[in-house]
Amino acid sequence: MRRLPSPRNARYSRPLRLRRQGDTVASYEQLSELLDPATTVLLTVECQQGVVGPDSALPELAKEARSSGALANVARLVAAAHESGLQVIHAIAERRPDGRGAGRNARLFRAAERLPVQQLSGTTAVRVAAPIEVAEQDLVVRRLHGLSPITGTDVDALLRNLGCRTLIVTGVSANVAIPNTVFDAVNRGYTAVVPADAIAGVPSDYTPVMIRNTLALVATIATTDEVLACVTRPRRAGRP
């Protein structure tokens, strides 16, 4: 494995905090092959107003997602996906007003019941947050339970029906939902690609450590610019 080269008209550099650890990544050609628009889906995880918006139930996480640039990078990836014909799925976590069907078997679930902002079905809290734009062709999958947008939801069936082989995972949080998503994707036979600067968690220094010591073992780690360079480049004749 070698470091990515710098293709024409694209910035192609590794995040400094990752580079210092001697991380390597697939070559541009290898990453581009993985990100064939015909077999790739972009997944945004819990990028909803009640989580990363101005009135978030989790203000520390929302602040990190915005100040780090992660949310803006998710929006960039979604916009590029719309332009290139890449399918986008938005995974939303919500609950009923009566809490029916929600789990209480974890501290996180019980704490969520007491938060001042609830992720209630049908409210603004469970709408995709700006600056991410939702297009008509996007799929929105909502779940009432669990830690992952894949287990126990329609996501896996949708990915298979779409012919997906590579799943780009973005969003929050790097503490819980993102690693769960990557593990579930890999366990189901998908190749996971994680743009390191398009996910966020708290505290801020936790995310690069988790990426380096956990996600890098099971997923291809890239940056938003690297992914954009691949999904927006012209394809060879006979390719999408």
Backbone as CSV, one residue per row, in Angstrom:
resi,resn,N_x,N_y,N_z,CA_x,CA_y,CA_z,C_x,C_y,C_z
1,MET,0.844,-1.189,0.000,0.000,0.000,0.000,0.884,1.246,0.000
2,ARG,0.514,2.246,-0.792,1.300,3.468,-0.817,0.383,4.668,-0.608
3,ARG,1.010,5.791,-0.341,0.213,6.987,-0.137,-0.400,7.435,-1.461
4,LEU,-1.552,8.070,-1.352,-2.251,8.506,-2.542,-1.489,9.608,-3.269
5,PRO,-1.428,9.547,-4.601,-0.820,10.619,-5.374,-1.766,11.804,-5.462
6,SER,-1.302,12.869,-6.075,-2.145,14.055,-6.242,-2.636,14.126,-7.677
7,PRO,-3.893,13.735,-7.952,-4.411,13.786,-9.309,-4.689,15.224,-9.726
8,ARG,-4.810,15.436,-10.992,-5.047,16.770,-11.524,-6.368,17.327,-10.999
9,ASN,-6.374,18.603,-10.676,-7.560,19.328,-10.228,-8.164,18.769,-8.950
10,ALA,-7.376,18.132,-8.126,-7.913,17.616,-6.862,-6.844,17.669,-5.800
11,ARG,-7.250,18.066,-4.622,-6.347,18.030,-3.485,-6.396,16.625,-2.918
12,TYR,-5.241,16.034,-2.710,-5.215,14.626,-2.351,-4.212,14.407,-1.236
13,SER,-4.499,14.899,-0.062,-3.558,14.789,1.046,-4.209,14.121,2.237
14,ARG,-3.399,13.462,3.047,-3.898,12.804,4.247,-3.998,13.804,5.381
15,PRO,-4.971,13.635,6.299,-5.025,14.519,7.454,-3.731,14.415,8.247
16,LEU,-3.200,15.534,8.704,-1.911,15.562,9.381,-1.891,14.655,10.592
17,ARG,-2.970,14.688,11.391,-2.952,13.904,12.615,-2.945,12.402,12.338
18,LEU,-3.441,12.003,11.168,-3.361,10.596,10.803,-2.001,10.278,10.190
19,ARG,-1.489,11.203,9.371,-0.217,10.957,8.714,0.903,10.774,9.728
20,ARG,0.824,11.477,10.819,1.878,11.378,11.820,1.981,9.973,12.409
21,GLN,0.896,9.240,12.301,0.918,7.880,12.817,1.392,6.878,11.765
22,GLY,1.775,7.385,10.591,2.289,6.507,9.547,1.212,5.736,8.821
23,ASP,-0.028,6.268,8.829,-1.118,5.570,8.169,-0.883,5.502,6.662
24,THR,-1.350,4.448,6.060,-1.319,4.311,4.610,-2.735,4.075,4.124
25,VAL,-2.946,4.218,2.846,-4.269,4.094,2.271,-4.110,3.507,0.881
26,ALA,-5.211,3.032,0.309,-5.157,2.477,-1.030,-4.690,3.537,-2.018
27,SER,-4.095,3.098,-3.107,-3.694,4.032,-4.149,-4.932,4.675,-4.759
28,TYR,-4.718,5.737,-5.508,-5.832,6.410,-6.178,-6.585,5.430,-7.074
29,GLU,-5.856,4.611,-7.811,-6.493,3.653,-8.707,-7.323,2.636,-7.930
30,GLN,-6.793,2.155,-6.801,-7.525,1.181,-5.994,-8.783,1.797,-5.391
31,LEU,-8.660,3.009,-4.863,-9.814,3.675,-4.276,-10.866,3.976,-5.334
32,SER,-10.424,4.410,-6.498,-11.350,4.705,-7.581,-12.102,3.455,-8.020
33,GLU,-11.409,2.329,-8.025,-12.058,1.069,-8.391,-13.123,0.690,-7.372
34,LEU,-12.830,0.910,-6.100,-13.809,0.627,-5.052,-15.043,1.501,-5.187
35,LEU,-14.830,2.755,-5.621,-15.907,3.738,-5.637,-16.564,3.858,-7.005
36,ASP,-16.772,2.756,-7.662,-17.521,2.733,-8.911,-18.958,3.176,-8.605
37,PRO,-19.452,4.255,-9.223,-20.796,4.741,-8.921,-21.889,3.696,-9.109
38,ALA,-21.659,2.728,-9.990,-22.674,1.711,-10.247,-22.858,0.760,-9.074
39,THR,-21.838,0.653,-8.219,-21.899,-0.319,-7.122,-21.578,0.315,-5.767
40,THR,-21.676,1.634,-5.686,-21.341,2.345,-4.452,-22.544,3.132,-3.954
41,VAL,-22.736,3.133,-2.651,-23.804,3.911,-2.015,-23.186,4.778,-0.926
42,LEU,-23.644,6.015,-0.829,-23.218,6.935,0.228,-24.261,6.925,1.334
43,LEU,-23.826,6.639,2.547,-24.721,6.586,3.702,-24.398,7.725,4.659
44,THR,-25.392,8.528,5.009,-25.223,9.525,6.063,-25.907,8.989,7.313
45,VAL,-25.216,9.064,8.434,-25.709,8.467,9.676,-26.075,9.557,10.682
46,GLU,-27.337,9.626,11.025,-27.859,10.512,12.072,-27.474,11.977,11.870
47,CYS,-27.403,12.391,10.609,-27.134,13.801,10.306,-28.464,14.557,10.311
48,GLN,-29.099,14.566,11.448,-30.433,15.135,11.604,-30.387,16.346,12.527
49,GLN,-31.402,17.188,12.419,-31.384,18.458,13.139,-31.290,18.277,14.647
50,GLY,-31.948,17.258,15.180,-31.927,17.045,16.620,-30.635,16.463,17.146
51,VAL,-29.705,16.133,16.238,-28.405,15.584,16.639,-27.271,16.542,16.292
52,VAL,-27.249,17.051,15.066,-26.139,17.925,14.645,-26.591,19.339,14.307
53,GLY,-27.871,19.629,14.489,-28.390,20.956,14.193,-28.154,21.949,15.319
54,PRO,-28.542,23.212,15.114,-28.343,24.256,16.131,-29.054,23.968,17.447
55,ASP,-30.189,23.274,17.390,-30.951,22.949,18.596,-30.815,21.470,18.942
56,SER,-29.611,20.982,18.893,-29.335,19.565,19.113,-29.593,19.137,20.550
57,ALA,-30.004,17.887,20.695,-30.092,17.278,22.024,-28.704,17.000,22.576
58,LEU,-27.709,16.993,21.694,-26.323,16.690,22.061,-25.437,17.841,21.594
59,PRO,-25.481,18.976,22.287,-24.784,20.175,21.798,-23.282,20.007,21.616
60,GLU,-22.629,19.210,22.465,-21.187,19.018,22.314,-20.872,18.295,21.013
61,LEU,-21.670,17.268,20.706,-21.476,16.534,19.459,-21.799,17.419,18.262
62,ALA,-22.882,18.176,18.352,-23.260,19.064,17.251,-22.169,20.096,16.987
63,LYS,-21.613,20.657,18.051,-20.544,21.641,17.899,-19.329,21.020,17.229
64,GLU,-18.966,19.811,17.632,-17.809,19.141,17.038,-18.057,18.815,15.568
65,ALA,-19.258,18.343,15.243,-19.575,18.007,13.857,-19.464,19.228,12.956
66,ARG,-19.819,20.383,13.489,-19.782,21.603,12.692,-18.399,22.251,12.689
67,SER,-17.804,22.389,13.864,-16.513,23.081,13.944,-15.385,22.295,13.282
68,SER,-15.489,20.975,13.275,-14.459,20.145,12.644,-14.564,20.141,11.127
69,GLY,-15.718,20.578,10.624,-15.949,20.535,9.185,-16.581,19.243,8.720
70,ALA,-16.837,18.310,9.644,-17.383,17.010,9.256,-18.743,17.146,8.580
71,LEU,-19.632,17.945,9.162,-20.966,18.091,8.585,-20.897,18.742,7.210
72,ALA,-20.046,19.742,7.071,-19.870,20.379,5.763,-19.315,19.392,4.748
73,ASN,-18.428,18.516,5.179,-17.872,17.516,4.267,-18.917,16.488,3.861
74,VAL,-19.792,16.119,4.789,-20.896,15.226,4.420,-21.745,15.888,3.341
75,ALA,-22.031,17.169,3.518,-22.826,17.900,2.530,-22.132,17.929,1.169
76,ARG,-20.825,18.097,1.163,-20.063,18.083,-0.090,-20.166,16.725,-0.774
77,LEU,-20.051,15.681,0.002,-20.134,14.333,-0.557,-21.527,14.056,-1.114
78,VAL,-22.549,14.479,-0.399,-23.922,14.279,-0.869,-24.154,15.043,-2.169
79,ALA,-23.690,16.283,-2.226,-23.857,17.079,-3.444,-23.158,16.422,-4.631
80,ALA,-21.953,15.916,-4.405,-21.216,15.243,-5.478,-21.913,13.956,-5.894
81,ALA,-22.476,13.251,-4.921,-23.207,12.022,-5.233,-24.406,12.325,-6.123
82,HIS,-25.113,13.393,-5.822,-26.254,13.776,-6.655,-25.811,14.090,-8.077
83,GLU,-24.685,14.748,-8.222,-24.197,15.124,-9.547,-23.692,13.924,-10.341
84,SER,-23.119,12.957,-9.642,-22.503,11.818,-10.331,-23.422,10.611,-10.450
85,GLY,-24.613,10.687,-9.879,-25.541,9.569,-9.955,-25.332,8.516,-8.897
86,LEU,-24.526,8.822,-7.891,-24.294,7.901,-6.778,-25.521,7.904,-5.869
87,GLN,-25.990,6.726,-5.488,-27.159,6.649,-4.609,-26.812,7.103,-3.198
88,VAL,-27.716,7.875,-2.591,-27.548,8.350,-1.219,-28.656,7.775,-0.349
89,ILE,-28.272,7.293,0.833,-29.240,6.863,1.842,-28.984,7.675,3.106
90,HIS,-30.037,8.259,3.656,-29.943,8.988,4.917,-30.549,8.121,6.022
91,ALA,-29.753,7.808,7.029,-30.214,6.975,8.143,-30.565,7.874,9.323
92,ILE,-31.810,7.798,9.766,-32.325,8.660,10.821,-32.721,7.815,12.031
93,ALA,-32.345,8.286,13.220,-32.756,7.631,14.468,-33.876,8.451,15.092
94,GLU,-34.979,7.808,15.418,-36.102,8.530,15.998,-36.838,7.654,17.004
95,ARG,-37.821,8.235,17.663,-38.627,7.484,18.621,-40.064,8.000,18.582
96,ARG,-40.973,7.138,18.966,-42.369,7.535,19.087,-42.563,8.368,20.352
97,PRO,-43.572,9.232,20.384,-43.831,10.002,21.605,-44.062,9.127,22.828
98,ASP,-44.651,7.947,22.628,-44.884,7.049,23.765,-43.707,6.116,24.025
99,GLY,-42.653,6.218,23.217,-41.467,5.393,23.413,-41.639,3.939,23.046
100,ARG,-42.780,3.577,22.494,-43.043,2.172,22.191,-42.040,1.642,21.170
101,GLY,-41.472,0.487,21.469,-40.513,-0.149,20.573,-39.074,0.263,20.791
102,ALA,-38.840,1.291,21.599,-37.471,1.744,21.854,-36.811,0.877,22.917
103,GLY,-35.511,0.670,22.782,-34.785,-0.135,23.756,-34.500,0.638,25.036
104,ARG,-34.392,-0.100,26.138,-33.990,0.480,27.423,-32.877,-0.350,28.056
105,ASN,-32.235,-1.170,27.229,-31.235,-2.109,27.729,-29.821,-1.551,27.707
106,ALA,-29.681,-0.244,27.511,-28.364,0.401,27.524,-28.492,1.771,28.175
107,ARG,-27.435,2.179,28.828,-27.421,3.485,29.488,-27.727,4.608,28.509
108,LEU,-27.207,4.485,27.290,-27.425,5.504,26.271,-28.908,5.679,25.973
109,PHE,-29.637,4.569,25.846,-31.061,4.648,25.543,-31.833,5.315,26.675
110,ARG,-31.510,4.951,27.890,-32.225,5.517,29.039,-31.932,7.003,29.195
111,ALA,-30.684,7.384,28.920,-30.333,8.805,28.999,-31.064,9.611,27.931
112,ALA,-31.258,9.014,26.762,-31.930,9.713,25.665,-33.358,10.093,26.026
113,GLU,-33.976,9.312,26.892,-35.352,9.599,27.300,-35.459,10.908,28.073
114,ARG,-34.353,11.341,28.677,-34.378,12.528,29.536,-33.821,13.777,28.853
115,LEU,-33.396,13.648,27.609,-32.818,14.796,26.911,-33.881,15.853,26.615
116,PRO,-33.505,17.124,26.654,-34.485,18.190,26.425,-35.032,18.224,25.004
117,VAL,-34.260,17.734,24.050,-34.718,17.639,22.665,-34.895,16.165,22.338
118,GLN,-36.098,15.783,21.968,-36.401,14.396,21.655,-36.440,14.194,20.142
119,GLN,-35.965,13.042,19.704,-35.954,12.718,18.279,-37.296,12.081,17.910
120,LEU,-38.359,12.848,18.016,-39.703,12.310,17.835,-40.082,12.239,16.360
121,SER,-40.686,11.139,15.980,-41.125,10.937,14.601,-42.002,12.100,14.149
122,GLY,-41.737,12.591,12.950,-42.553,13.645,12.376,-42.189,15.055,12.777
123,THR,-41.188,15.224,13.639,-40.793,16.560,14.077,-39.571,17.045,13.306
124,THR,-39.247,18.332,13.475,-38.083,18.884,12.787,-36.784,18.245,13.266
125,ALA,-36.787,17.680,14.472,-35.571,17.072,15.015,-35.083,15.910,14.166
126,VAL,-35.980,15.257,13.439,-35.582,14.083,12.659,-35.534,14.383,11.159
127,ARG,-35.447,15.660,10.824,-35.194,16.041,9.435,-33.690,16.143,9.206
128,VAL,-33.259,15.832,8.000,-31.838,15.934,7.667,-31.394,17.382,7.844
129,ALA,-30.259,17.561,8.503,-29.785,18.898,8.873,-29.070,19.594,7.724
130,ALA,-29.216,20.912,7.681,-28.427,21.738,6.764,-26.965,21.690,7.210
131,PRO,-26.049,21.801,6.255,-26.220,22.161,4.845,-26.448,20.977,3.909
132,ILE,-26.746,19.811,4.450,-26.998,18.644,3.599,-28.324,18.833,2.874
133,GLU,-28.327,18.595,1.580,-29.548,18.695,0.795,-30.029,17.298,0.415
134,VAL,-31.314,17.078,0.577,-31.923,15.791,0.246,-32.579,15.899,-1.123
135,ALA,-32.178,15.025,-2.035,-32.738,15.022,-3.384,-33.877,14.014,-3.471
136,GLU,-34.675,14.163,-4.508,-35.839,13.294,-4.679,-35.442,11.826,-4.757
137,GLN,-34.285,11.554,-5.357,-33.863,10.166,-5.529,-33.220,9.570,-4.278
138,ASP,-32.969,10.385,-3.273,-32.378,9.860,-2.037,-33.379,8.964,-1.309
139,LEU,-32.842,8.014,-0.575,-33.665,7.155,0.279,-33.442,7.561,1.731
140,VAL,-34.515,7.637,2.499,-34.435,7.968,3.919,-34.958,6.780,4.709
141,VAL,-34.102,6.233,5.566,-34.466,5.060,6.367,-34.484,5.464,7.834
142,ARG,-35.602,5.214,8.491,-35.772,5.607,9.890,-35.830,4.371,10.775
143,ARG,-35.229,4.486,11.953,-35.255,3.361,12.885,-35.729,3.830,14.255
144,LEU,-36.396,2.935,14.970,-36.920,3.228,16.298,-36.110,2.568,17.398
145,HIS,-35.115,1.799,17.034,-34.397,1.028,18.048,-32.962,0.778,17.606
146,GLY,-32.137,0.378,18.568,-30.791,-0.085,18.259,-29.762,1.013,18.086
147,LEU,-28.526,0.562,17.875,-27.373,1.450,17.769,-26.890,1.641,16.344
148,SER,-27.381,0.826,15.431,-26.866,0.827,14.063,-27.978,1.086,13.062
149,PRO,-27.691,1.823,12.000,-28.687,2.027,10.952,-28.860,0.834,10.026
150,ILE,-28.080,-0.216,10.223,-28.163,-1.380,9.340,-28.933,-2.527,9.982
151,THR,-28.572,-2.898,11.195,-29.225,-4.025,11.856,-30.685,-3.712,12.163
152,GLY,-31.582,-4.577,11.700,-32.998,-4.429,11.999,-33.708,-3.347,11.213
153,THR,-33.076,-2.841,10.145,-33.706,-1.816,9.306,-33.755,-2.304,7.863
154,ASP,-34.254,-1.441,6.978,-34.327,-1.782,5.555,-33.019,-1.550,4.809
155,VAL,-32.011,-1.005,5.477,-30.804,-0.581,4.767,-30.132,-1.734,4.024
156,ASP,-29.948,-2.869,4.675,-29.250,-3.983,4.026,-29.990,-4.444,2.777
157,ALA,-31.304,-4.611,2.872,-32.086,-5.039,1.707,-32.009,-4.008,0.583
158,LEU,-32.059,-2.740,0.936,-31.951,-1.694,-0.082,-30.592,-1.734,-0.767
159,LEU,-29.529,-1.909,0.018,-28.188,-1.972,-0.561,-28.076,-3.131,-1.544
160,ARG,-28.611,-4.271,-1.182,-28.535,-5.440,-2.073,-29.358,-5.216,-3.338
161,ASN,-30.544,-4.635,-3.181,-31.370,-4.361,-4.356,-30.720,-3.335,-5.276
162,LEU,-29.919,-2.452,-4.701,-29.214,-1.434,-5.484,-27.920,-1.957,-6.105
163,GLY,-27.560,-3.197,-5.787,-26.315,-3.759,-6.309,-25.079,-3.200,-5.647
164,CYS,-25.225,-2.757,-4.409,-24.107,-2.123,-3.708,-23.025,-3.128,-3.337
165,ARG,-21.789,-2.730,-3.559,-20.634,-3.492,-3.086,-19.780,-2.672,-2.126
166,THR,-19.791,-1.351,-2.317,-19.004,-0.458,-1.462,-19.925,0.549,-0.797
167,LEU,-19.781,0.692,0.518,-20.595,1.631,1.276,-19.702,2.720,1.858
168,ILE,-19.962,3.963,1.486,-19.259,5.109,2.068,-20.021,5.522,3.318
169,VAL,-19.355,5.486,4.459,-20.010,5.755,5.743,-19.607,7.136,6.244
170,THR,-20.598,7.983,6.509,-20.353,9.341,6.997,-21.322,9.662,8.125
171,GLY,-21.013,10.712,8.896,-21.954,11.188,9.897,-21.467,11.059,11.316
172,VAL,-22.401,10.788,12.224,-22.105,10.725,13.658,-22.817,9.524,14.286
173,SER,-22.351,9.116,15.441,-21.133,9.607,16.059,-20.030,8.562,15.928
174,ALA,-18.797,9.058,15.969,-17.649,8.155,15.948,-17.580,7.315,17.211
175,ASN,-18.326,7.709,18.230,-18.333,6.960,19.487,-19.127,5.668,19.381
176,VAL,-20.286,5.719,18.705,-21.197,4.572,18.728,-21.686,4.175,17.332
177,ALA,-22.479,5.027,16.699,-23.175,4.623,15.477,-22.244,4.353,14.306
178,ILE,-21.186,5.146,14.156,-20.291,4.950,13.009,-19.561,3.611,13.082
179,PRO,-18.887,3.270,14.192,-18.256,1.946,14.232,-19.263,0.815,14.103
180,ASN,-20.451,0.963,14.691,-21.484,-0.056,14.526,-21.837,-0.237,13.062
181,THR,-21.973,0.863,12.351,-22.322,0.807,10.934,-21.245,0.105,10.122
182,VAL,-20.002,0.463,10.374,-18.890,-0.150,9.642,-18.824,-1.646,9.923
183,PHE,-18.921,-2.032,11.176,-18.872,-3.459,11.515,-20.012,-4.215,10.839
184,ASP,-21.219,-3.662,10.913,-22.365,-4.337,10.314,-22.213,-4.450,8.802
185,ALA,-21.693,-3.412,8.170,-21.491,-3.454,6.721,-20.480,-4.530,6.340
186,VAL,-19.367,-4.558,7.050,-18.323,-5.544,6.755,-18.831,-6.958,7.022
187,ASN,-19.558,-7.148,8.098,-20.099,-8.467,8.415,-21.088,-8.959,7.368
188,ARG,-21.681,-8.044,6.629,-22.641,-8.415,5.589,-22.001,-8.478,4.208
189,GLY,-20.692,-8.325,4.144,-19.986,-8.513,2.887,-19.725,-7.264,2.080
190,TYR,-20.076,-6.094,2.598,-19.791,-4.849,1.887,-18.382,-4.359,2.212
191,THR,-17.789,-3.635,1.286,-16.534,-2.941,1.554,-16.879,-1.557,2.086
192,ALA,-16.354,-1.222,3.250,-16.646,0.077,3.857,-15.524,1.060,3.558
193,VAL,-15.900,2.250,3.128,-14.965,3.355,2.942,-15.393,4.473,3.884
194,VAL,-14.470,4.949,4.700,-14.780,5.993,5.677,-13.936,7.232,5.396
195,PRO,-14.552,8.326,4.949,-13.818,9.588,4.859,-13.601,10.114,6.285
196,ALA,-12.367,10.118,6.733,-12.081,10.410,8.139,-12.526,11.798,8.564
197,ASP,-12.573,12.729,7.632,-12.977,14.095,7.966,-14.459,14.341,7.724
198,ALA,-15.226,13.266,7.517,-16.677,13.382,7.352,-17.414,12.598,8.430
199,ILE,-16.707,12.279,9.517,-17.342,11.702,10.693,-16.886,12.513,11.904
200,ALA,-17.663,12.478,12.965,-17.309,13.249,14.158,-17.776,12.521,15.406
201,GLY,-17.033,12.744,16.492,-17.388,12.194,17.797,-16.842,13.098,18.877
202,VAL,-17.091,12.723,20.112,-16.593,13.520,21.244,-15.886,12.607,22.249
203,PRO,-14.822,13.155,22.866,-14.176,14.437,22.571,-13.495,14.406,21.210
204,SER,-13.053,15.558,20.760,-12.523,15.665,19.401,-11.325,14.767,19.151
205,ASP,-10.497,14.552,20.173,-9.298,13.737,19.959,-9.594,12.243,19.987
206,TYR,-10.839,11.868,20.286,-11.195,10.447,20.282,-11.305,9.905,18.863
207,THR,-11.863,10.709,17.962,-12.148,10.218,16.614,-10.915,9.705,15.878
208,PRO,-9.811,10.466,15.785,-8.639,9.935,15.070,-8.043,8.701,15.724
209,VAL,-8.136,8.605,17.048,-7.622,7.420,17.744,-8.469,6.202,17.392
210,MET,-9.789,6.376,17.388,-10.686,5.278,17.044,-10.494,4.847,15.594
211,ILE,-10.319,5.819,14.709,-10.088,5.488,13.304,-8.811,4.672,13.152
212,ARG,-7.741,5.147,13.759,-6.437,4.508,13.601,-6.408,3.104,14.196
213,ASN,-7.022,2.937,15.360,-6.908,1.674,16.078,-8.048,0.696,15.830
214,THR,-9.135,1.167,15.233,-10.290,0.294,15.031,-10.745,0.272,13.576
215,LEU,-11.238,1.389,13.074,-11.811,1.387,11.730,-10.794,1.058,10.656
216,ALA,-9.547,1.491,10.838,-8.517,1.228,9.826,-8.246,-0.259,9.649
217,LEU,-8.644,-1.057,10.628,-8.438,-2.504,10.533,-9.472,-3.181,9.648
218,VAL,-10.626,-2.546,9.465,-11.716,-3.213,8.746,-12.265,-2.398,7.577
219,ALA,-11.868,-1.132,7.466,-12.394,-0.267,6.413,-11.258,0.440,5.691
220,THR,-11.556,0.954,4.508,-10.611,1.797,3.783,-10.803,3.230,4.257
221,ILE,-9.749,3.819,4.805,-9.823,5.172,5.334,-9.321,6.153,4.279
222,ALA,-10.098,7.182,4.038,-9.744,8.191,3.044,-10.097,9.564,3.604
223,THR,-10.086,10.572,2.763,-10.568,11.901,3.127,-11.690,12.269,2.167
224,THR,-12.403,13.312,2.507,-13.466,13.779,1.624,-12.917,14.131,0.249
225,ASP,-11.802,14.843,0.198,-11.221,15.224,-1.089,-10.830,14.003,-1.910
226,GLU,-10.318,12.991,-1.258,-9.923,11.767,-1.963,-11.140,11.069,-2.553
227,VAL,-12.201,10.984,-1.775,-13.422,10.355,-2.275,-14.018,11.178,-3.415
228,LEU,-14.056,12.485,-3.246,-14.596,13.347,-4.299,-13.804,13.214,-5.592
229,ALA,-12.496,13.115,-5.483,-11.657,12.980,-6.676,-12.002,11.719,-7.449
230,CYS,-12.408,10.686,-6.735,-12.735,9.412,-7.384,-14.146,9.395,-7.959
231,VAL,-15.119,9.876,-7.204,-16.506,9.749,-7.658,-16.872,10.777,-8.719
232,THR,-16.093,11.847,-8.824,-16.417,12.876,-9.817,-15.549,12.802,-11.062
233,ARG,-14.573,11.909,-11.083,-13.683,11.850,-12.248,-14.390,11.169,-13.412
234,PRO,-14.036,11.521,-14.651,-14.599,10.846,-15.818,-14.214,9.375,-15.800
235,ARG,-15.138,8.519,-16.177,-14.886,7.080,-16.220,-14.466,6.652,-17.610
236,ARG,-13.770,5.515,-17.664,-13.354,4.968,-18.950,-14.578,4.598,-19.771
237,ALA,-14.411,4.529,-21.071,-15.504,4.144,-21.958,-16.053,2.797,-21.530
238,GLY,-17.378,2.709,-21.506,-18.011,1.463,-21.101,-18.261,1.380,-19.620
239,ARG,-17.802,2.397,-18.860,-18.030,2.429,-17.421,-19.029,3.524,-17.124
240,PRO,-19.790,3.439,-15.989,-20.746,4.485,-15.661,-20.037,5.805,-15.440
